[in-house]
Each structure stands twice: as C-alpha cells, then as structure tokens.
C-alpha cells in the first residue's frame, strides 16, 4: 500500500545545527526524535551552493545545469511528476522566488502555492540595488517583525488545510519549503529584542561580509549564531505541531537545500562557494515501519528522490551512495563557475572565471582536514588529475543531457503547435454550434 509523503526542505540549514548530526546542538528536539526512528544520512551533500542549483538536484534527481542562464527546471522530469503519475495527489507551499512556477517548480503539482517574499538581498543584481533592498528588508524585520518570506507556522497551516480537504481515497505527496533559517534570521520576537543594537550590528556584519567589503566585523559570530539557532528552534516547534496533525501512515523526509557560513573561509551566508559548511546538509527519512538506519556513505541529493519514493512503496532502501557527489554553482553576477567532486576522503574544488581568464584548483583530504584549510592540489598532483578528469566527464554528461532536453522540448513544441493548427480549423457550421452551446451555458 502506498504511503502519504511529506517532503520538508529547509533553506540554509547547516548539518551541524541539528542534534542528530551534532551532539552539542540542542535546537532540534523534534527532528532529533524523527531521526532516532528513521534513516539518518550522516554525509548528505547538496548539488549547489545556492537554492537554484541545490533544489534542482533534489527535485529532478539530476545534476544542475552548467550555464548561467539555466536557473530553473522547466522541461525536466520532476519528483512531483513521478508521484502524480503513480496516483498521488500533489501539493506544494513555499515563499522562495527561486522556486516559483516561472522556474518550472510547479510541474507535477495539482496545487502549487508559491507565495513570493517582497525583498531578497541575493541574486543577479549589483550593490546599487542590493543596498536599498537590504535597508528596506532591515526596516521591515526590525520595526514590523515582517521577514521577506512567509514564516513556518502560517505556511504549514496552509499546508495542513490542504491535507484536510484532500481526497481521502488517494495518497498525497506534499512539499513544503521553509525559509526561517535563511538570513535575516528573523524568528518571531518581542519588539525590545528586535530593537536590540546587537541585531543591527549583526545585520551590518552579514551584509558587509557577504559582499566582501573591506571593513571590520561589527558583530561577533556568536551573535549571528544565536539568532540563527532561535530560528531553528522555531522551525522545529512548528514542524512538531504540523506533523502531529498528519495521518499516521506518512513518510516524512526532511533535508536542507544547502547550509550557511558563519565566518568559515572568510564568508557569511551562502555566497556561492562549495565548502562543506555550505555543501554538507542534514537529511532524514522517517516512517513508522522503517528500521532505524544510519547511513555513513556520501550521498548526493540527487539520490533522495529515489529513496523517498522507495519508502513510500513500503521498501527499506539499501543502496546508498550510488551516484558521484558532485555540486556546481555559477555566480549570476561574475559568471564564475564553481564545481566540486567528493570521492572517498578526497574533495576537489575548481573555480573557473569566464573566457578562461583564471582557474583555481583546490584539493582537500576531508578525513585529516575536515575544515578544508590545507590545499593539497599540487602536493597530490596524481589525485588532483584523476579527480579533474572525472569532474570533466560529469560536466560533459550534463552538457549532453542539456542538448537532448533542448531537442526533445523543441520536438514537443512543434508537435503541440501542429496539433493546435489541426484543431483550430473549424467550419462555419461548427463555429455556430459552439456559439449556441456557450450561450446555453450562460456565456454571450
């Protein structure tokens, strides 16, 4: 029997911010309880350093596109389409503009609610626009307690109502994307807390560091982390209340799209690099009938769709780490392409500037250097060359997939247009008949 499925994706959730992956973390008791009874992925990795490249890997089970202009998944088979084709009702709720219907994320959903936030301080815009956006966002958060996204509780309430009014004869697949762990880290708070100078300084620090301004930090990492942890507590409590209303036979999958940096490698937020504070993500899959399992293999987010689908059909997944852990991020402003490949204990990172002007290669031994501080690319030239060849092979396959997609979409368009033309030619008698029928239905 098919189980209901709820996929919860949490924007910017670090792997070390949840208790089931970090014993010293105490912000996620509900998620920890799910993890203690489900499948926990200790080494899950995103396919990108930002939402467009990260979520495309999860929702299509394919590696991200390799060109700056490819920011959506329109035309790709999706996880929602797979569930819908097997008899599921499908619904989605989020407020992230990168995941809107314009980018193709609505494909396969019977109901798709993308509630866009008013302001975002990231994206393909220059500082001339980012600065006023950031100031407006700061004012909204500080004085109106209104972050640039719909908070977890009202968003999950919309999802709960959808579950209640669904057709009870059919299973459902529900996707909810939560933004509360994303900067500006604005958990619901009292006015005095929002007006506290520490928040102002934290906001300035984040914006300055995220845009590489040569200015000193105005707030400590602990201040930012404190705000961030409050958001995780809020998410965790909101999910506890929501999940208690779900039917008992429901698969609950929770994972992040990517992480966030708090000073590591000189960055805050997720500015597009592929270090593990960004790339490594928390991931779990829960169902009452699942055997508790801890997966230690490196698992790509592109595998998660298959795993969730198997669990929904009553199977205990056994094959993990079946695809290379590959990630890519292209900066929309500079068009620098960042790629990463993890193989065993080794991680290769390659940054390429446009027109071949510059290329930087880094190699890390994650077992000996988990913080990725020692570049061994020259010292371990053999390993660097081997992984570079594998990276180029993956990129070549992505380009071929893109070409095949363009061809298939062109053929579908031509067929669709031909069908429209063949069906559009009506005789005068047929046109009159249509007008009569419309008039009977109340249309003039």
N, C-alpha and C positions, 0 to 999 in steps of 0.2 A: 504494500500500500504506500502511496506517495505521501510524504510529509509536507506540511507547510514550511516555508522557508522565509526567514528574515535576515537580510544582509545589512549590517550596520557598518558603515565606513566612517571613520573619524579623521577629520583633517588635522594634520600636523601633530599626531600623537607619537611621541618617541617610544622606542622599545623599552627604555629603562625607566619609564614613568609609570609602569603598571607592576603591581605586586607579583603577578605570576611569572614575570621575567626578571624582576629585581627585588630581592628580599627586603631591601631597605625602603622600598616605595610603599606608601600606605594610603594612596588616594583612590584606589580602585577596588574596594572590598567586594562589590557585586561582580565585576568582571573576573576577579580572582576566584570567586565561588563557581562561576561558569567554567573557568579554565580547569578547576580541580576535578571536574566531572566530564571533560570533553577532550578534544585534541588540541594540544598546545604546540605551536611552531616556534621553537627557540631561535631559529635562524631564518626568518622570513625576510624577503627583500622586495622592495618596490622596484618598478621598472622606470622610475623617473625621479628627478629632484623637485618636481612641482606637480600640481594637480593634473594638468593636461596630459603629461607623459606618464604619470603614475596611474591614473584611473583608466586610461585607455588599455593598459596591460591587464588590469583586473577584469574590466567589463567585456573585453573581446578575446581574452586568452591569447593575445598576440603581442609581440614586441611593439613599442611605439614607432610611429612613422619617423623617418630620418630627415625630413625637410622642415624648415621654419614655418612654412605656410600650412603644414598639415597639423592642425591643432584639435581636430575632432575625430570622431569615429564613424561619421556618416558613410554608409555603404558596407561596413564590416558586420559580420555575424556577431551578435551580442549574447551575453548570458541571459538577458531578459527574453530574447527571441527563442532561445533554446528551451526555457521553461514554458513559454507560451505555446510553442509547437507541441509540447507534450501534455497539454490540457490544463495548464495553470492559469489562474487569474493573476495579473501583474500590476503592481502599483509602485510609484516612486515619489519621494518627498525630499527636497533639499533646497538650499538657498545659495548655491555656489554658481556664479555666472559661467565659469569654465565648463560646467556640466549641463548646460542648458540644451534645449531642443535644437538650437541653432548649430550646436556641435554634434548632433546626432544621438544624444544620450536618451532620447525619448523612444527610440526604435524598440519595439517589442513590448512596450508598456501599454496596458489598457487605460490606465490613468497615470498622468505624469504631471507633477506639480513642482515646477522649478520657480521658487519664489526668490527673485534676484535681490541681492543686497544693494543699497543705494550707492555705496562707495567702496572701492578696493584700492589699496595703495600699492598693488603689484600689477604687472602686466606690461604690454608693449608701449609704454609712454615715457616721456622724458621727465626730468625733475621739475620743469616749468609747470607740468600738470600734477605731478606727484605731491609737491609741497602743499598747494591749496587743498588737494584731496585729503592729505594727511591731517591738515589743520581742521578741516570740516569733520573728518572722522573723529578726531580727538574731542571736539566740542560736543558731538552727538553722544559719544560714550560717557564723557565726564559729567556733562550737565543734564542730559536727557536719559542716561542709562540705556542708550539705544545703540547696540553694536551694528556693524554693517552686514548683518546676516540675521536670520530668524533663529532664536535660541532653541536649545534642545527640547525643553518642555512643550512649548506651543507647537513645534514641528512634530514631535512624537504624538501629541494629542491629535493632530490632523491624520497621522498615520493610523492611530488607534481607531478613529471613527471610520476610516476606510475599511479596516479589518472587520468592524462590527456590521457594516452594511453590505459586505461581500455576499456572493452566492455560496451558501454553506455546503452545497453539493460538490464544489470544486476546491482543490487545494490552491493556495496562493503563494506567490513569490513577491516579497516586499523589499524594496531597497530604500534605506534612509541614510543620508549623508549629513553628519553633524559638523558644525563649524566652530564650536565653542573653544576648542583648543588652539585655534588659529589666532594670531595676533589681531586685535589688541588685547587678547586675554581678558575679556570683559565678562566675568561671571557676575550674576546679579548681586548687587551690594548696596549698602546704605549710602546716602549722599556724602556723609563725612568721609567714608572710605574712598569714594570716587574723587573727592576734592583733595585728598592727601597728596602733598608735594611729591611723595615717592612715585606715584603713578605718573605725574607729569614728567619727572626725570627719567623714568623707565621708558616712557613713550619716546622721549627725545633720544635716548640712548639707542633704542631699537632702530629708529628711523635713520639716525646718523650712521650707525654701523652697517645697517642693511644696504645703504647706498654708498658705502666706502668713503665717507667724508673723513678727511684727516684731522679729526677733532677728538679730544679725550672722552672717555666714557663718563656719563653724568650719573649713572646709577649702577649698582653692583649687579652681578649675575644673580645673586640670591633674591634680590627684589623682583626681577623678572620671573625667576623660577617660582617664587611664592605666588605670584599672580597666575602663572600657568597651572600650578598644582590646584589652586582653587577652582579653576575651570574644569580640571579632570574630575574633581570631587562632584561638581555639579553635573557633569555628564554621567558619571557613574550612578548617582542617585536617580537621575532622570530615567536612565535605562532600567534600573531596578523597578521603578514604578510602571514603566511601559511593558516590560517583559512579563510582569505578574498578571497582565491582562490578556496575554496570548494563549491560544489553545495549547493544551499540554503537549500534543504531538507536533512540536515546532522545532525545526532546525534553526539555531541562532548562530550566525557567523559574524564575528567582529574583527575588523582589522583597520589599520591606518592606511591612508594613501601614501604618506611619507612622514618623516619626522620633522624636527625643528632644531636649529643650532642655538646654543646659548654661550657663545664666545669661542667654541671649538674652532680651530683653524682660522680664528680672527673674524668669524661671521656670526650674525644673529638671524633668526628666521630660517627661511629656505631660499637662499639667493640663487640656487641653480646648480650648486656643486653636488658631487655624488659621494661625499664622505659618509661613513656609516651612521653618524648621528642623523643624517637625512635619509639614507637608503634603507637602513635596517628598521623593520616595522613590527609591532605586536600583531599577532594573529591567533585566533582560536575558533574552533567549530564545536558547538555543543548540541547534543540531542540526548534525551533520556536513555535511549538504548545504546548509546556509544560506549565503547570501552575507553577508559581514560588512557591517553597515549601522549607521550612527549616525543616530538619529532626533532631530532638533533641535526638532520641533514639540512643543507642550504636549500631553501625552497623559493622559487620565483613566484611573484604574484600572478603570473600567467597560469600557474597550476591550480590556483584556488578555486576557479570556476568549476573545474572538473571534480575537485574534491567535494565541494558543496553539493554538486549535482549527484554524486555517488551517495553521499549521506542521505539526501532527500529520498533516494530509492531504497533505503534500508541497508546499504552496504557499509562495511567498515573499511575505509580506504587503507591500502597497504603500500602503494607505490608513491614515494615522495622523492623530490629532487630529480625528477626525470628530465628537466629542461635546464639549459645553462642559465646561471644567474647573470643576466645582462640588463643594463639600465642605460638610459640616454636622456639628456636634457639639452635643449637648444635655447639659448638666450634670445628672446624676441627682439631686444634692442641691438645687441652687438653681433648676433648671429654666431656666436661661439658655440661649437658643438662639444658637449661633454659626454663621454661614454665610459662605461665601467664593466668589467667582467670579473666574476669571482669563480675560482677553480681551486677546490680544496682549501688550503690555508692561504692561498695567494689571491691578491686583488690587484688588477691592472686598471689604471685610470688614464684616459687620454683626453686632453683638451686641444681642440683644433680651431684656429682662427680662420676667418673667411679668406678665400683665394690662396690658401697655403702659406700665408704670411708668417705663421708661427705655430708650433706644435709642442706641447708639453706632455711628457710621459712619466707616470709615477707607478711604482710597484711596491706593495706592502705585504709583509708576512703577518696576517691577522692573528696567528697563534702567538707570536712573540711580541707583536706590536699592535694590540687591538685599538689603540688611539690613532693609528695611522700617522705617526710622526717621523718615521725614518724611510726615506725614499731609496729603494734598493734597485732601481731600474738599471743603472749602469753596473752595479756590482754583480747582479744576477742577470746578465745580458741574455743568456740562453733561455731562461724562463720568460723574460720580457718578450723576446722574439716569438716564442711559441704562443704565448697568450695574445700577442698582437695579431698573429695570423688567424687565430680563432675569432678574435674580435672582428677582423675584416671579413671573415667568412659569414658571420652573423649579419653584419651590415649589408653584405651582398645579397643575402637571402631576403632581408627586409625590402631592399630595392626591387627585387623580383616580385615579391608579394604585392608591392605597391603598383607595379606595372600591370600585373594580372588583374588587380582590382579595378584600375582605370579602364582596361579593356572590357571587363565584364559589365561595369557600370555603363559604359558607352553603348554596349550591345543592348542592355536592358532599356536604356533611354530610347534608342532607335526603335526597338520593338514596341515600347509603350506609345511612342509618337505615331507609329504606323497603325496601331490598334485604334488610337483616338481618331485618326483620319478616316479609317474604315467605318467607324461607328458614327461619325459626325454627319455623314451624307444621308439626310432623310428626304423622302419625297414630301410634296406639299400636303398630301392626304395624311401622312404620318405626323407632320407638324401640327395640323389641325386637330388630330386625335389627341396629341399630347396637351394642347391648349385646353380642350374640353375636359380632360381628366384633372388637370390642375385647377380649373375653375370649380369643379365638383368638390375638390378638397379645400376650397376657400382661398385659392390664390388667383389673383386677377392678372 
